[in-house]
Amino acid sequence: MKDILSRYLQKGEFSYSKEDKLEKKCNAPKDHAGVYIVKDAETKKTLYIGSSGKVCQNGNVRIRIGGIYDRIVNGKQFNERRCYSWPVIMSEQAINRLQIEWYVTFNDAIKHIPAFVEALCIQQYFEAEGVLPKWNIEL
């Protein structure tokens, strides 16, 4: 995935443990669209690949209210907002810390559809592993 994501200059990462407040730790932008990768910080195994934002027919991007930040913090996963579900699932799966990377894929300089970049990353993962990332239920 690094080869796919290396072209995006507006990017960042943060770590998160179940004792942290996700809304305090997340440093993703609130006004941009893109993709994010969630990994087990200890094993470096990719757990989830997601995206935020849609491109409209007229070529403009529709950014979710709160951007990539809100998708990470308040997006629903495991039937609950991530800020609530991640600590529970981390305990159940004995995961001590997550490493979350985010990438802006659509801005003035580059216009890559977030869902397309997400699909490329998932396809590459699927080709290497033969399965989807553990927390990606279906695609």
C-alpha positions in Angstrom: 0.0 0.0 0.0 2.9 2.4 0.6 3.4 2.6 -3.2 -0.2 3.7 -3.7 -0.2 6.1 -0.7 3.3 7.6 -1.3 1.9 10.3 -3.7 -0.2 12.0 -1.1 1.8 14.8 0.6 -1.0 15.9 3.0 -1.0 13.0 5.5 -0.5 12.1 9.1 -0.8 9.5 11.7 -1.5 9.0 15.4 -1.5 6.2 17.9 -4.5 5.2 20.1 -4.9 3.0 23.1 -8.2 1.9 24.7 -7.5 4.3 27.6 -7.2 7.3 25.3 -10.0 9.5 24.1 -10.2 9.0 20.3 -11.5 12.5 19.7 -8.5 13.9 21.5 -5.9 11.7 19.8 -7.2 12.0 16.2 -5.2 14.6 14.2 -6.9 14.0 10.9 -8.3 17.0 9.1 -11.9 18.1 9.6 -12.2 19.7 6.2 -10.7 17.2 3.7 -11.6 13.9 2.1 -9.3 10.9 1.9 -8.4 7.4 3.2 -7.3 6.0 6.5 -5.5 2.8 7.5 -5.9 1.2 11.0 -3.1 -1.1 12.1 -2.2 -3.0 15.2 0.7 -0.9 16.4 2.6 -3.9 17.8 2.2 -6.4 15.0 1.9 -3.8 12.2 -1.0 -5.8 10.8 -3.5 -3.8 8.8 -6.9 -4.2 10.5 -9.1 -1.8 8.5 -9.0 0.4 5.4 -11.6 3.2 5.1 -12.4 6.4 3.3 -14.2 9.6 3.8 -15.8 11.9 1.2 -17.5 11.5 -2.1 -17.0 13.0 -5.5 -20.1 14.5 -7.2 -21.0 14.3 -10.8 -19.9 17.9 -11.4 -16.3 17.0 -10.2 -16.6 18.6 -6.8 -15.8 16.7 -3.7 -18.5 16.4 -1.0 -16.7 16.3 2.3 -18.5 14.7 5.2 -19.2 17.1 8.0 -16.0 16.9 10.1 -14.0 15.3 7.3 -11.7 12.4 7.8 -11.5 13.2 11.5 -15.2 12.7 12.0 -15.2 9.5 9.9 -12.5 8.0 12.1 -13.9 9.2 15.5 -17.7 8.9 14.9 -18.0 6.5 12.0 -20.0 3.5 12.9 -18.1 0.2 13.3 -19.1 -2.9 15.2 -22.6 -1.4 15.6 -21.4 1.6 17.5 -19.4 4.9 17.0 -15.7 4.0 16.8 -14.9 6.1 19.8 -17.0 3.6 21.8 -16.5 0.4 19.8 -12.7 0.4 19.4 -11.9 0.1 23.1 -14.3 -2.8 23.4 -13.0 -4.7 20.3 -9.4 -4.0 21.3 -10.0 -5.6 24.7 -11.7 -8.6 23.1 -8.9 -9.1 20.6 -6.0 -8.3 23.0 -4.9 -5.3 21.0 -3.0 -2.8 23.1 -2.5 0.1 20.7 -3.7 1.1 17.2 -1.7 3.1 14.7 -3.9 5.1 12.4 -2.5 6.7 9.2 -4.6 9.1 7.1 -4.1 10.6 3.6 -5.8 13.5 1.9 -6.6 12.2 -1.6 -8.6 15.1 -3.0 -7.5 18.7 -2.8 -6.3 21.5 -5.1 -3.2 19.6 -6.0 -4.5 16.1 -6.5 -8.0 14.8 -7.3 -8.2 11.1 -6.5 -11.6 9.7 -5.5 -11.4 8.5 -1.9 -13.4 5.3 -2.5 -11.2 4.5 -5.5 -8.0 4.8 -3.5 -9.6 2.8 -0.6 -10.5 0.1 -3.2 -6.9 0.1 -4.6 -5.5 -0.4 -1.1 -8.0 -3.1 -0.2 -7.3 -4.9 -3.5 -3.6 -4.8 -2.9 -4.1 -6.2 0.6 -6.4 -8.9 -0.7 -3.9 -9.9 -3.4 -1.2 -10.3 -0.7 -3.3 -11.9 2.0 -6.2 -13.6 0.3 -8.7 -12.0 2.7 -9.9 -8.6 3.5 -8.4 -6.8 6.5 -9.9 -8.2 9.8 -12.1 -5.3 10.5 -13.4 -4.8 6.9 -16.4 -7.1 7.0 -17.2 -6.9 3.3 -16.6 -4.8 0.3 
